[in-house]
């Protein structure tokens, strides 16, 4: 099940987590990760740009801080962009990505603009925005060295002008002293100062 998969991924990350004070759930959607994270962390910051899902998340637990915004590398506004429908990539509301747009109706935010204490884990499943979210969290990454669980989205899902290569995220993490320590399908686990993939 989806819940079991998340537990497996979290278990792969656990040996590298050094703080259980707070975690970040980037792309919280309907809260599939919330239960798993709330079992381990004192506080979970859940980021979800779609208003309808953000309101569902707010009712799940008092340990959750829900932020109705997309994680990016600058603070402002954006809009949803729907990938082209193909037989290989059927469209769902989960597939929409966010791009900057001054006239947009989606809030976008940098993790570095928030006061998140002792972050032990950042989970990112944000449809190709993972590199941008990490760029917007450089200070937090350097300060706390949280473990990263990140989906490596297929850039082919996005219109050409919005392609964001997973390589950009990998390069940023490597430059900050991170190494990939585990992989499960499209999901990767990164930790700082470790000996690499086991």
C-alpha positions in Angstrom: 0.0 0.0 0.0 1.0 3.7 -0.3 1.3 3.9 3.5 3.7 1.0 3.6 5.8 2.5 0.9 6.2 5.7 2.9 7.1 3.8 6.0 9.8 1.9 4.0 11.2 5.2 2.8 11.2 6.7 6.2 12.9 3.6 7.6 15.6 4.0 5.0 16.1 7.6 6.2 16.0 7.0 10.0 19.6 6.0 10.5 20.7 9.4 9.3 18.2 11.6 11.1 19.8 13.6 13.9 16.8 15.7 15.1 13.2 14.8 15.6 12.1 18.4 16.5 10.5 19.2 13.1 10.0 17.8 9.6 8.9 19.4 6.4 6.3 17.8 4.1 6.6 19.5 0.7 3.7 18.7 -1.5 1.6 17.3 1.4 -1.5 16.7 -0.9 -4.1 14.9 1.1 -1.7 14.0 3.9 -0.4 10.5 3.0 2.9 11.3 4.6 1.5 13.2 7.6 0.6 10.2 9.8 4.0 8.6 9.2 5.8 11.8 10.0 3.7 12.7 13.1 4.7 9.3 14.6 8.3 10.4 14.7 8.5 14.2 14.8 7.3 16.8 17.3 6.1 19.2 14.6 5.4 18.7 10.9 5.3 21.7 8.5 3.0 20.7 5.7 3.2 22.7 2.4 0.3 22.3 0.0 -0.5 25.0 -2.7 -4.0 23.6 -3.5 -6.5 25.2 -1.0 -8.9 22.3 -0.9 -6.2 19.9 0.3 -4.6 22.4 2.7 -7.9 22.7 4.5 -8.1 18.9 4.8 -4.6 18.8 6.3 -5.3 21.3 8.9 -7.8 18.9 10.6 -5.4 16.0 10.8 -3.4 16.7 13.9 -2.5 19.7 16.2 1.2 18.8 15.5 0.8 20.0 11.9 1.5 23.5 10.8 -0.2 23.8 7.4 1.1 26.4 5.0 -1.0 26.9 1.8 1.9 27.6 -0.5 4.3 26.0 -2.9 8.0 25.6 -2.0 10.2 27.5 -4.5 13.5 29.5 -4.5 11.9 32.9 -3.9 8.8 34.2 -2.2 5.9 35.7 -4.2 3.1 34.3 -6.4 2.8 31.7 -9.0 0.3 29.7 -11.0 -0.4 26.0 -11.7 0.7 24.6 -15.0 -0.8 21.4 -16.3 1.4 19.0 -18.1 0.3 17.9 -21.6 -2.0 14.9 -21.5 -0.4 11.8 -23.2 -1.1 8.1 -23.0 2.1 7.8 -20.9 1.2 10.7 -18.6 -2.5 10.9 -17.8 -3.3 14.1 -16.1 -4.5 14.3 -12.5 -4.6 17.2 -10.2 -1.4 15.8 -8.6 0.5 16.4 -11.9 0.2 20.1 -12.0 3.4 22.0 -11.3 3.8 25.6 -10.1 5.7 28.3 -12.0 6.3 32.0 -11.0 3.7 34.4 -12.1 3.3 37.9 -10.6 -0.4 37.8 -11.4 -0.8 34.2 -10.2 -3.1 33.1 -7.4 -0.7 30.6 -5.8 1.5 31.6 -2.9 5.2 30.6 -3.3 7.7 30.6 -0.5 11.2 29.8 0.5 11.9 27.5 3.4 14.7 29.9 4.4 12.1 32.7 5.0 10.5 30.6 7.8 11.6 30.0 11.4 11.8 26.2 11.3 13.8 24.9 14.3 16.1 21.9 14.3 14.7 20.4 11.0 15.5 16.7 10.8 13.8 15.7 7.6 12.5 17.3 4.4 10.2 15.3 2.1 9.7 16.7 -1.4 7.2 15.4 -3.9 6.4 18.6 -5.8 6.2 17.8 -9.5 9.5 19.0 -10.7 9.9 22.0 -8.3 12.3 20.0 -6.0 15.4 21.8 -7.3 13.8 25.2 -6.7 12.6 24.2 -3.2 16.1 23.1 -2.3 17.6 26.3 -3.6 15.2 28.2 -1.4 16.4 26.1 1.6 20.2 26.5 1.3 20.6 28.1 4.8 18.4 25.5 6.5 20.2 22.7 4.7 23.6 24.1 5.7 22.5 24.8 9.3 20.6 21.6 10.2 21.6 19.1 7.6 18.2 17.5 7.5 17.8 14.2 5.6 16.0 14.7 2.3 13.4 12.3 0.8 12.8 13.5 -2.7 10.9 12.3 -5.7 12.9 12.7 -8.9 10.2 13.8 -11.3 10.3 13.0 -15.0 11.0 16.4 -16.7 9.2 15.1 -19.8 5.9 15.6 -17.9 6.4 19.4 -18.1 6.1 21.7 -21.1 9.5 22.4 -22.5 9.9 25.9 -21.0 9.3 24.6 -17.5 11.7 21.6 -17.6 13.6 21.3 -14.4 16.1 18.5 -14.4 16.5 16.3 -11.3 20.3 16.7 -11.9 20.0 20.3 -10.7 18.7 19.1 -7.3 21.4 16.4 -7.1 24.2 18.9 -7.9 23.0 21.3 -5.3 22.8 18.6 -2.6 26.3 17.3 -3.5 27.7 20.8 -3.3 26.3 21.0 0.3 28.0 17.7 1.3 25.0 15.4 0.8 25.1 11.9 -0.7 22.4 9.7 -1.9 22.0 6.9 0.7 19.0 5.0 -0.6 16.6 4.8 -3.6 13.2 3.3 -4.0 11.8 3.7 -7.5 11.6 7.5 -8.3 12.2 8.4 -4.6 15.7 9.1 -3.3 17.1 9.6 0.2 19.9 12.0 0.8 22.0 12.5 3.9 24.9 14.9 4.7 28.3 13.5 5.7 27.4 9.9 5.0 29.2 7.2 3.0 26.8 7.1 0.1 24.4 4.5 -1.3 24.2 1.4 0.8 
